[in-house]
Amino acid sequence: MKRLYSIFLIIAVVTSFAACDVLTNIKPSPETTTLITPTSIETTSSVTSTVETTSKSITTSSSANTSFTKPEITWEIPEYKVGSVKLRDAKHYEIDTGFPVIYRYVWYSLPSAIYELVDEDANIEWDEYYYFSIKPAGVEPPEMMVVTFVKYFNIPKDIFEKAIEKSKTHRISLGRDVMHEDWELPNADIVYTFDNEIINNYYRRE
């Protein structure tokens, strides 16, 4: 009887270790939006699928930021209609940024739909590059965060658009208002101008 009990005990211990391994390997939600401070993350949902592409199909960690070429603008550049995005009190975001915000939330953030277009190693490289070289804590970044990310990994516009559309569809399905500052997504036609004057004017809080 004691031998049988010992066998059951061993099985229980092995099973518990296996369970822990599964739990510790759960990936963060693809619908997480990361603010410009590395410790500030806003989880918006739990999606299990992302755009079918990885950094291997876009770029590799070692070649990041070496082949970016500003594209020729062949599309009509949209104009922002003042009041079309419902704004939140700017002080809400200043708690996270550490400085007065003059642009809408999306200017300072990186939607996970875009962040996860590259693999984990590339994300680690990006975090080190951005938070140490481009945007130390409490300092306003020189340009929109998404723009820096896209240039760093040379992400094609069509891949970017698919990721944003997927994220938009999901947010709407959850009842999120994508015309509210909290849920607004980057506009590819603005981002891919890579013209900071155009981008900053479009995302100015007004």
C-alpha positions as CSV (number, residue, x, y, z in Angstrom):
1,M,0.0,0.0,0.0
2,K,2.9,2.4,0.9
3,R,4.5,1.6,-2.4
4,L,1.3,2.4,-4.3
5,Y,1.1,5.7,-2.4
6,S,4.7,6.6,-3.3
7,I,4.0,6.0,-7.0
8,F,1.0,8.3,-6.8
9,L,3.1,10.9,-5.0
10,I,5.8,10.9,-7.7
11,I,3.2,11.2,-10.5
12,A,1.7,14.2,-8.7
13,V,5.0,16.0,-8.3
14,V,6.0,15.4,-12.0
15,T,2.6,16.6,-13.1
16,S,2.9,19.8,-11.0
17,F,6.3,20.6,-12.5
18,A,4.9,20.1,-16.0
19,A,2.0,22.5,-15.3
20,C,4.4,25.2,-14.0
21,D,6.4,24.9,-17.2
22,V,3.3,25.5,-19.3
23,L,2.3,28.5,-17.2
24,T,5.7,30.2,-17.3
25,N,5.7,29.9,-21.1
26,I,2.4,31.8,-21.7
27,K,3.1,34.7,-24.1
28,P,1.7,38.2,-23.3
29,S,-1.4,39.3,-25.1
30,P,-1.0,40.6,-28.7
31,E,-3.4,43.4,-27.8
32,T,-1.0,45.1,-25.3
33,T,-0.1,48.7,-25.9
34,T,3.3,49.7,-24.6
35,L,3.8,53.3,-23.5
36,I,7.1,55.1,-23.8
37,T,8.1,54.1,-20.3
38,P,9.2,50.4,-20.3
39,T,7.3,49.6,-17.1
40,S,4.0,51.0,-18.3
41,I,1.8,48.5,-20.2
42,E,-1.9,48.6,-20.9
43,T,-3.5,45.3,-21.6
44,T,-6.6,45.6,-23.8
45,S,-7.5,42.0,-24.6
46,S,-6.3,38.5,-25.1
47,V,-6.0,37.6,-28.8
48,T,-4.5,34.3,-29.7
49,S,-3.6,35.1,-33.3
50,T,-1.4,37.7,-34.9
51,V,-0.6,38.7,-38.5
52,E,1.2,35.8,-40.0
53,T,4.7,37.2,-40.2
54,T,7.8,37.3,-38.0
55,S,11.0,39.3,-38.0
56,K,12.5,36.5,-40.1
57,S,10.2,37.6,-43.0
58,I,10.8,41.3,-42.4
59,T,14.4,41.6,-41.1
60,T,16.8,39.9,-38.8
61,S,18.1,41.4,-35.5
62,S,21.6,41.8,-36.9
63,S,20.4,43.7,-40.0
64,A,18.0,46.0,-38.2
65,N,18.3,49.7,-39.1
66,T,20.7,49.1,-41.9
67,S,18.4,49.0,-45.0
68,F,15.7,51.6,-44.3
69,T,14.8,53.6,-47.3
70,K,12.2,56.3,-47.2
71,P,9.4,55.3,-49.7
72,E,8.0,57.4,-52.4
73,I,4.6,58.8,-51.4
74,T,2.1,57.5,-53.9
75,W,-1.0,57.9,-51.8
76,E,-3.1,60.9,-50.7
77,I,-2.1,62.1,-47.2
78,P,-5.1,62.3,-44.9
79,E,-5.8,65.4,-42.8
80,Y,-6.9,65.2,-39.2
81,K,-10.3,66.6,-38.5
82,V,-10.1,68.4,-35.1
83,G,-12.4,66.8,-32.6
84,S,-12.8,63.5,-34.5
85,V,-10.8,61.7,-31.8
86,K,-12.3,61.9,-28.3
87,L,-9.5,63.1,-26.1
88,R,-8.8,62.1,-22.5
89,D,-7.4,64.5,-19.9
90,A,-3.7,64.9,-20.8
91,K,-2.7,64.6,-17.1
92,H,-3.7,60.9,-17.3
93,Y,-0.8,60.2,-19.7
94,E,1.6,62.6,-18.0
95,I,1.7,60.3,-15.0
96,D,3.3,57.6,-17.2
97,T,5.5,59.8,-19.4
98,G,6.9,62.2,-16.8
99,F,6.5,65.2,-19.1
100,P,3.7,67.3,-20.6
101,V,2.1,65.5,-23.6
102,I,1.3,67.6,-26.7
103,Y,0.4,64.7,-28.9
104,R,-2.3,62.0,-28.7
105,Y,-1.6,58.8,-26.8
106,V,-0.9,56.8,-30.0
107,W,2.1,59.0,-30.7
108,Y,3.8,57.9,-27.5
109,S,2.8,54.2,-27.7
110,L,3.6,51.0,-29.6
111,P,0.6,48.7,-30.2
112,S,1.5,45.1,-29.6
113,A,0.1,44.3,-33.1
114,I,3.2,46.1,-34.4
115,Y,5.6,45.1,-31.6
116,E,4.9,41.5,-32.3
117,L,5.7,41.7,-36.0
118,V,9.3,40.9,-34.9
119,D,10.5,38.0,-32.7
120,E,11.5,38.0,-29.1
121,D,15.2,38.5,-29.7
122,A,14.5,41.5,-31.9
123,N,12.2,42.9,-29.3
124,I,14.9,42.7,-26.7
125,E,17.3,44.5,-29.0
126,W,14.7,47.1,-29.7
127,D,14.0,47.8,-26.1
128,E,17.7,48.3,-25.3
129,Y,18.2,50.5,-28.4
130,Y,15.1,52.6,-27.7
131,Y,15.1,53.1,-24.0
132,F,18.8,53.6,-23.7
133,S,19.7,55.4,-26.9
134,I,16.6,57.2,-28.1
135,K,14.2,57.6,-25.2
136,P,15.6,57.6,-21.6
137,A,13.0,57.7,-18.9
138,G,11.3,61.1,-18.5
139,V,12.6,62.5,-21.8
140,E,10.3,63.3,-24.7
141,P,11.2,61.1,-27.7
142,P,12.4,62.9,-30.9
143,E,9.7,61.3,-33.0
144,M,6.6,59.1,-32.9
145,M,7.5,55.8,-31.3
146,V,5.9,53.7,-34.0
147,V,7.9,55.6,-36.7
148,T,11.2,54.8,-35.0
149,F,10.2,51.1,-34.7
150,V,9.1,50.8,-38.3
151,K,12.4,52.4,-39.5
152,Y,14.5,50.3,-37.2
153,F,13.1,47.1,-38.6
154,N,12.3,48.4,-42.1
155,I,8.7,47.0,-41.9
156,P,6.9,47.2,-45.2
157,K,3.7,49.3,-45.3
158,D,1.5,46.5,-46.4
159,I,2.5,44.3,-43.5
160,F,2.0,47.2,-41.1
161,E,-1.5,47.9,-42.5
162,K,-2.5,44.2,-42.1
163,A,-1.4,44.2,-38.5
164,I,-3.3,47.5,-37.7
165,E,-6.5,46.3,-39.5
166,K,-6.4,43.0,-37.5
167,S,-6.0,45.0,-34.3
168,K,-8.8,47.4,-35.2
169,T,-11.2,44.6,-36.1
170,H,-10.5,43.0,-32.7
171,R,-10.9,46.2,-30.7
172,I,-14.2,46.9,-32.3
173,S,-15.4,43.4,-31.7
174,L,-14.7,44.1,-28.0
175,G,-16.8,47.3,-28.1
176,R,-13.7,49.5,-28.0
177,D,-14.1,52.9,-29.6
178,V,-11.1,53.3,-31.9
179,M,-12.0,57.0,-32.3
180,H,-11.2,57.5,-28.6
181,E,-7.7,58.5,-27.6
182,D,-7.2,55.3,-25.5
183,W,-7.9,53.0,-28.4
184,E,-6.7,55.0,-31.5
185,L,-4.4,53.1,-33.8
186,P,-1.6,54.5,-36.0
187,N,-2.6,55.6,-39.5
188,A,-0.2,53.9,-42.0
189,D,-0.7,56.7,-44.5
190,I,0.6,59.2,-42.0
191,V,3.4,57.0,-40.4
192,Y,4.9,56.1,-43.8
193,T,5.4,59.6,-44.9
194,F,8.3,59.6,-42.4
195,D,7.8,63.3,-42.3
196,N,7.8,64.5,-38.7
197,E,6.1,67.7,-39.5
198,I,3.2,65.9,-41.1
199,I,3.1,63.3,-38.4
200,N,3.3,65.7,-35.5
201,N,0.6,68.0,-36.9
202,Y,-1.7,65.0,-37.4
203,Y,-1.3,63.7,-33.9
204,R,-1.3,67.0,-32.0
205,R,-3.8,67.0,-29.2
206,E,-6.5,69.4,-30.3
